[in-house]
Amino acid sequence: MTDERVTETSTPNTTIIERRSGGGSGMLIGLAVLLAVIVAAFFLFNQSKNEGMESRAITSAAQSVGDTAEKAGAAIDGAAK
């Protein structure tokens, strides 16, 4: 008679769940972008402040020149009399 052979193989039914971690590179890029925005804002605000100081200095210099011209005009009028 013929012997009947049965081969059984058992495959594991194990489910492997792997966590995906970014390693923090996204956080690092976010912090770099935030730092760049803060630095840009700082320079823009200082530029605005410097323009205001420059215009005040020009106004003061123009007023000083005007005062000197008035004094020179008064001296000329006094010498002409």
C-alpha positions in Angstrom: 0.0 0.0 0.0 0.9 3.6 -0.5 1.7 5.6 2.6 0.0 8.9 2.7 2.3 11.8 3.7 1.0 15.1 5.1 3.3 18.0 5.4 2.1 20.8 7.7 3.8 24.2 7.8 2.8 26.8 10.3 3.1 30.5 9.2 3.3 32.9 12.1 0.3 35.3 12.3 2.4 38.0 14.0 1.5 41.6 13.1 4.5 43.9 13.4 3.7 47.6 13.9 6.6 50.0 13.3 6.3 53.5 14.6 7.4 56.1 12.2 9.4 58.8 13.9 10.7 61.9 12.1 13.8 62.2 14.2 13.1 65.8 15.0 14.3 67.2 11.6 10.9 68.8 11.0 11.2 70.6 14.4 14.7 71.8 13.6 13.6 73.2 10.2 10.6 74.9 11.9 12.9 76.5 14.5 15.3 77.7 11.8 12.4 79.3 9.8 11.1 81.0 13.0 14.5 82.4 13.8 14.9 83.8 10.3 11.5 85.5 10.5 12.4 87.1 13.9 15.8 88.3 12.6 14.1 89.8 9.4 11.5 91.6 11.6 14.2 93.0 13.8 16.0 94.5 10.9 12.9 95.9 9.3 11.8 97.6 12.5 15.3 99.1 13.0 15.4 100.3 9.4 12.1 102.2 10.0 13.5 103.7 13.2 16.7 104.8 11.5 14.8 106.5 8.7 12.9 108.5 11.3 16.1 109.5 13.0 17.6 110.5 9.7 14.7 112.7 8.7 14.8 114.4 12.2 18.6 115.1 11.7 18.0 116.6 8.2 15.2 118.8 9.6 17.4 120.0 12.4 20.3 120.8 10.0 18.0 122.7 7.7 16.6 124.7 10.6 20.2 125.5 11.7 21.1 126.7 8.2 17.9 128.8 8.1 18.7 130.4 11.4 22.3 131.2 10.3 20.9 132.8 7.1 18.6 135.0 9.1 21.5 136.1 11.3 23.6 136.9 8.3 20.8 138.8 6.7 20.3 140.8 9.9 24.0 141.6 10.1 24.0 142.8 6.5 20.9 145.0 7.2 22.6 146.4 10.3 25.8 147.1 8.4 24.0 148.8 5.5 22.2 151.3 7.8 
